[in-house]
């Protein structure tokens, strides 16, 4: 049974944290259905089936406490969002994610409060307001800010908050197409495939040729474990216009999910023909070459991707996404050598490169100096 007695909630957690949690939900435009205390925090349920669990100090919360949040409403779907200004213990975070919860912790929690203008509740001073050089109308400024928040949270992998802000934008401007597309994408990212499918259908009824909605319909097929049908939709969209790079990117992703690397390689090479300097496409091409037996060419392409600017962190993230072993960490940069003449510097660089490639070590400078001196002395005596 949910409790709405504020005094009782404040007995479980601090009054300041209750104020912050309530202000966050209110600023996101959510209407509360009920609230209840949980260990070292409180849970606020909204009318559309979201349960926001605010934890003031997650170190005081057990794994069993978090598991209980998922079983609160038997037979009623609950979409759990856990918010805390600190970091969740690893075991709790893994359990929550495994069960489909959304996590907003640490710096992202702070950023959410800042985005909503609640810095004072964090104990910070308000941000300085920069003059709006575009001179938008107040309503347009508000819509622009909400859409920016929505895109940010969806891009950061927090679709529950993305959905909240996209719905807020749609309420502010009914019929605003980017907000409706964002709502559908957020629903899909939350795993609500039927709801997402209906949302894309509503858009297509008004705009039958809308590319984003058609791509969304294809993604729904993939989410429903119908990847071959998803691929066919992408191919039909490319048949209409081969220049649609974003469609080809979706097609590549679907083919990779299918494990059809031979077909994916063909599409990646078509993308590479248009953007040969893109390091991420170069990397995907390298993986496709390796997966189709061209290992030597694949290694060469990886090196080319790195030369074009693919960072180690980005390469590691791509490998993790594709289920590949991480790349070896980059070697530490060698110490800066002492100043030498131009000729010796060039020669020294060549020797160092050869030494690194053969995994050998150069003799110490002192040894080389001593040997050279000794040779000169011997020649003099002769």
N, C-alpha and C positions, 0 to 999 in steps of 0.2 A: 504494500500500500504506500503510495507516494504521500509525502508530508509537505505542506507548504508553510509551516510555522517558522518564520524567520528567526525567532529567538532560539528555537531548538537547533536550527542549522548553525547558528553562530556558536552554540555550545560544542559543536563537533569540530569546527575549524574557525579561524580568526574572522572577525567582522570585516577586516580589510579585504580578505580573500573572497568572502561572500559578495561584497560590493563589486569587486573586480569581475567575478564570474557572471554575476547578474548583468553588469554593464556590457560585457562582451556579447552575451546572447542578445541583449536588447539592441545593441549597435549593429548586429548582423541582421536585424529586422525579423527576428524570430519571436513567435508567440508561444509562451510557456504553457504547457499543459499541467505540469506538476514538478515538484522538486523533492528530493529526499537526501538525508545525510548518508554518506558512505565513509569508511575509515579514512580519516585525515583529508576529507574533502566533501564534495556534494555532487549529486547528479541532477541535471535539469533536463526534463523531457519536453520536446516540442510537439506541436500538434501533428506534424507530418512524419512522426515515427523516428526522429533522431534522439539519441540519448547522449548528452554532453556530460562526461565525467571529469570534473575538475579536481585535481589532486594537488594539494598545497605542498606536501612533502612525500614524494613517491617512495622514499626509503622506509617510510612507516607503513607501507601497504604490502600485503602478502600476495602471493600468486593466486591463492584461493579467493581473496577479495576481488581480484580482477575477473576471475572465472565466473564469479557470482553475478557480475554485471551482464553477462550474456544470457543468463537464464531468468532475468527479471520478469519478463512478460511472456508466459507460455502461449504459443500459438499466434503471437503478434510479432511481426518482423521489427526488429530494433537495429538501427544502424548506429553503432557505438563510435564516438569520437572522444579520445582521451586527451585532455589538455593539462599541462603542468609547466610551471616556470623552470623546473629542473629536468634532469634526464631520468628516464625510467630505468630501473635495473634491467640488465640484458635479458634475463629469463622472462620477466614480465613483458617486455617489449616484444620478444619473439612470440610469446603465447598470444598476445593481443593481435599482432599482425597475422599470425596463422589463422585466427578466427575471423579475420576480415575487418578488424577495427582500424580506424584512422588515428594516427599519432601526431600531436602537435606539442612538441616538447622543447625545452631550452630556448635557444635564440629565436626559433620560429614562433613560440608563444609570445615572446617579447615583441617580435615584429608585428604579430597580429594586433596586439594591444596598441602599438604605435600607429599602425595603419588606420585604426578606428579612433584615433585621437584620445586614447586613454592613458597617456604617459603619466599623468599626475597620479593615477591609481597604482602605477609601478614605482612611485617615488621619484619620478623624473620631471624635469621641467618641460613645458610644451615645446614642440619643434617650431622653429621660425618658419613663418609662412612666406614662401617666395611669391613675388608678383606673377600673376598669370599673363604671360606675354601674348597668349592667343586670344585673350579677352572673350572667353566663352560666357554664355549666359549661365547663371547659377545652376539651373537644372542640368545643363549640358556638362558643367564642371563636375557635378555630383555623379552623373552617369559615367563620365569618363573615369573618375576615381574608382567607382565600384567595379567597372569592367576591368580596370588594371588589377585590382585585388583578385578578382575572379580568375583571370588568366594566370596570375602569379601562383595562386594556390593549386590550380590544376596542373601547371607545369612543374611545381615542386612535389607532385605526387600526393597531394592532399585533396582528393576530389570532393570530399564531404563539404569542405569549406568553399571550394570552387562552386559547388552547386548552390550553397547558401547565397553567395554574392551574385551569381548569375540570375537566381530567382529574384533577388532584390532589384537587380537592373531591369528585369522584365516587369516587375511591379511598377517601377518608376516610369518605364516607357513601354506599355503593352504593344506587342507586335514587333519589337526591336529584334531583327533577325539574328545578329551576332549573339545576343543574350540567349535566344531560343536554341541556337546551335550549341552554345556552351552548356546549357542545361542538359541537352541530350548526350553530349560527350561526357559530362560528369556522371550522369546516370550509368552510362556504359562503363566508365572507369570504376564505379562502385559495384559492378557486377549485376546491376538491375537491367538485364538485357531486354526484358519485355517492356519495361517502362521506357527505355531508350528507343526501342523500335517504334513504339507509338509516338514518341516525341519527334523522331525523324519523319514519320509518316505525316504528321500534322504540318510540318514544314513543307514537305513535298506536295501536299494538297494545294498549298498556296503558291509554291515556287517549284514546279515540276522539274526544272532544269538546274536547281541549285546543286553545285558540285559537292559542297561540304556535306549536305544531307545525304547525297547518294553515296559518298565515301563512308558516311556513318552507317548507312544500311548495310554496306558490305562488311564493315567491321563487326556489326551485330552478328552476321552469319559466322564469322570467325569465332566470336565469343560463344556461339551456340554449338561449337565443334562441327561446323560445316565449312571447313577451309577450302575445299574444292569449289564450292559455290561462290565463296568469297573471291577466289582467284578469277573465276569467270566474270564476275562483275567488274573487277579491275581491268580485265582484258577488253571487255566491251567498252569501257570508258576510254581506254587508250585507242581503240579502233575509231572512236569519234574524233579524237585529237591526240596525235602521238606526242605533241609538245608538252603535255601535262606532266611535268616532272614530279609533282606531288603524288599523282596517281601511280606512276612507276615506282616511287619509293614505297608506297603501300603494297604494291604487287610484290616487290622484292621481299618485304617483311613477311608477307603471307607465304611465299615460296620457301623462305628460310624456315618458317614454322612447320611447313610440310616436309622439310628435309630434302627438297628438290633443288639441290645446289647447282645442277647443270642448267636448269631453266633460270635460276636466279643469276647465274654468271652472265647469261645472255642479256638480261635486263640491266645488270650492273654495268656491263660494257657499253650499253646504249646510253646510260646516264653519264658514264665517264667520257664518252665522246663529246658531250655537251659541256661538262665541267671537269676538264682533265686536271685542274689544280686543286680539287677538293680532297683534302687528306683523308677524310672519313670514307669517302667513296673508294679512294685508293686502298684503304685498309680492307673494306668489304670485298673489293676485287681480289686482294691477296688471299683472304680466307676462302673465297670461291675457287681460286686457282688451286689452293692446297686441298680443298675438299674434292676436287675433280682430278687429282693426280698430278698436277703441275707444280710440284713442291719447290723447285728451283725458281721458277717465275714468281711463285707466291712469296718467297723470301725476299726477292728483289723488289716486289711491290710494297712489301712492308717497310723496307728501307726507304723507298721513295715517299711513302706516306709520312714517315718521320721527318724526312728532309723537307717536306712541304709544310710541316708545322704540327703534326700529330703529337700531342704531349703524351708523356708516360701515363699520367692519370687518366686521360681520355681513352687511351688504348686499353688500359686495364679495365675501365668501365665497359668498353665494347666487348672485350673478351668475356667478362662476367655475364653480360647480357646474352652472348651467343653460346655460353656454356663451354668456353675454351679455357685452357690454363693461362694464368696471367703471364705477361711478358717478363723477362728478367729485368730487375731494377737497373736503372742507368748507373754507370760507373761514376765514381766521384771525379770531379774535375781535377786534373793534375795541377800541382803548384806552379806558379808563374816562374819561368826560368830567368836567370840573371841576364842582364843586357849583354848582347854579343854583336859581332859584325853581322851585316845582312847575310853574307854568304854562309857563315857558320849557323845562323839561326835557321835558314832554310834547310840546310843539311841535317841539323839536329832534329828538326820536325820530321823529316823523312825517316830518320833512324828510329825516332820514337814511334811513329806509325807502324813501321816494320816490326819493331819489338813487341808492340801491343798485339799485332795480328798473329805473331808466332808464340805469344805467351812467354817470352824470354825477358830477362832482366839485363839492363845495361850495367856495366861495371861502375863502381862509385867514382865520382869525379876525382877524388884524392888519388885513387889507384892509377887512373889515366895520367894524372899530372906527374906522379912519381915515375911511372914507366917512361914517359916522354923525357923527363929530366935525366934519368939514368942513361938512356940511349944517347942523348946529346953528350954526356960526359964521356962515354965510351968512345964516341967518334973523335972527341978532342984528344984523348990519350993516344989514339992511333995516329 
